[in-house]
Amino acid sequence: MIRDVLTIPGQRSLLRSRSLKVRPGDPGLAALVQDLIDTWTDAHAYGLSAPQLGVLQRVFLYRQEDGTPAVVVNPKLIAVRGEEKGYDGCLSIPGIYGTTRRPVDVEFTAEDAEGSRIRRRLRDFTARIFLHELDHLEGVLFIDRLDSLDDLYTLGESEEGEREEIPLSAQDRRFVAREQRPLPTFLTV
């Protein structure tokens, strides 16, 4: 079922909460996974987490390089390598985009939607998507990872009809500044 994606400031308390581990055999997991897939497909998103649907469970999906969704349950990072500043945006902060620093290589373990143990290594943009969704499980939003509010922008159209980045208005800068939170010390990657 396609569900509404929570946004700030309206649903701040859920989006800023830490998610709970999914218990083996959780009877609601299959329905949650289907809702994530349906909503992700409808939104044409790179990734989507359970907290964004108002469910505080450690479940998300990310778009793999082939465009299909990969479901991740109870993920744990094993290693991260490198760092790159690149694109970030979020369905929970609609219309605002920016650049954040994230590792370029990530290795993790988790369970898939059927409960099988998985171990994967992701790189580049796919690693960025994975880490963005992992942040949601900790109540962290991409705006918490900004070096500066100057790294934020909205999208517009140039006179030539091409998409262009437009610096954030003063009102949007104040909004983001109010919504930013310090990163928990265990999430400084």
N, C-alpha and C positions, 0 to 999 in steps of 0.2 A: 504494500500500500504506500502511495506517495504521501509523505508527511511534511508538515511545515518545518523549516529549518529555523531554529532559535537564533535571534539576533540580539546584539547589545544596543542600547542599554536595557531594553525591555526584559530580557531573560538572563541578565547578568549573573544572578546567583547560581543558576544551573551551569552556565558556561564557565564560571570561575571555580567550580567545585571539582575535587579530585574524584575520579571514578573508582568503582570497586571491582575487584577481580570477579570474573565469571566462574561460577562453580561448575564442575563437570556434570553433564546431564541437565543443565538448566533448561527447563521446559519452554521458556520464552525465547531462547536464543535463535531458533530457526525463523520465527516470525520477525525478530529484530533484524536479522541478516537480510531477510527479504525486503523489509522496509528500507533498510540502508541502500540496497541495490536499486530498488524502484525510485527512491528519492534522488540518488546519485545520478541515475540515468536521466531522469526528468530535468535535473538541474545542469546537466552537462558539466559535472564537476571533475576535478582531479582526484579528490578524496572526500570522505565524509565520515564523521565519527558518531558513535551512539550519543554522547553528550549533546551534540548539535540537534538531536531529535528529542532531547529531554530525558534520556535514559543514561543514568550514571553507571555504566558498565564499561569495562576495558575491551571495547570492540570498535574496530573501524575498518574501512576499506580504502584502498588506494588504486589508482589507475596504473596498470603495468605498462611496459613499453609497447605491448601489442594492443593496448587500448582496453583490455578486459579488466574487470575488478578483481583484486585479491583481497580476501577477507582475513583479518588478523584478530585473534582473540588472545588476551593476556600476553601482550608482547613484552619482551625483555631485551634490552640492548646488550650486545656482547662487545662490540667495538665500533668506534667511529674514527674516521681518518680524514685529514685535510679540512679545508674551509674555503668557502666561496660566498661572495655576496651576490644574491640573485633575487628574482621575482618571488613575491609572496602576496597572497590575497586570500580572502576567506568569505564563504557564504554567510557567515555570522556577522561580518562587518561589510555589508554590501556597498559596492561602489568605490571603495577605498583600497588602494594597492600600494605596495612598497617594495623595498629591497631589504633583505635581512641576511645576516651571516648564518650559514649552516654548514655542517660537514658535507663532504661530497661523496663519502663512502660510508656505508653503514652495514653492520652485520647484526642479525637478531635471531632470537628464537621466539616461537609463539605456537598457538594452535590454529588450525584452519577451522572453517565453519562446521566440519564434521567431527572435530575433536582430535584430529591427528596432529602430532607434533611436527613442526616445520622449522627449518633453519635456512635463512637466506642472506644473501649479500646483495645490496642495491647500491647503485651509483648515480651520480649526477642528479638530474631532475626527479627521477623516481625516488631517490634517497631523500630529496627535499620534500616531496609530497608525504612520504612515510613519516618523516620527522615532524612535519607540520601536524599531521593527524595524531601522532604520539603526544605532542604537546597538549592537544585537546583533552586527552585522558588525565592530564595533570592540572587542568584549569588554566592553561597558558594559551594566550592568543598571539598571533604573529606581531601585533603592535608592541608586545612586551620585548621583542627581540630587535627593535630598531636601534640603530646607532644614533639617529637624529630624526626629528619630525620632518626635516628637509628630504628624507628618503621616501616620503609618501606622495601619492598623486592620485588623481582621478583620470578617467579616460574621456576624451572628447574626439571631435572630428575636425581635421584641418580644412582650410578652404578648398584643398584639392580632393577632399573626401577620404583622406587617409586617417587612420587612428593615431592619436597623439596623446602623450602624457601631459596633464595639466597639474601644476602645483596645487596643493590643497589650499582651500580658502582658509581665512583666519578662523572662521566658525568651526570648520571641520578639524583644524589643528587643535583648537581648544577642546573639542569633543574627544579626540584621540588622547590628548594629554590627561584628561580626566579619567579615561578608561584604562590607561597603562598601569601595569603592576610590575614590581620587581620580580625577576626570575627566582624561583627557589634555587638554593645553592646546588642541589643535585641535578639541576637542568641547565647548567651553564654550557652544554655542548650545543 
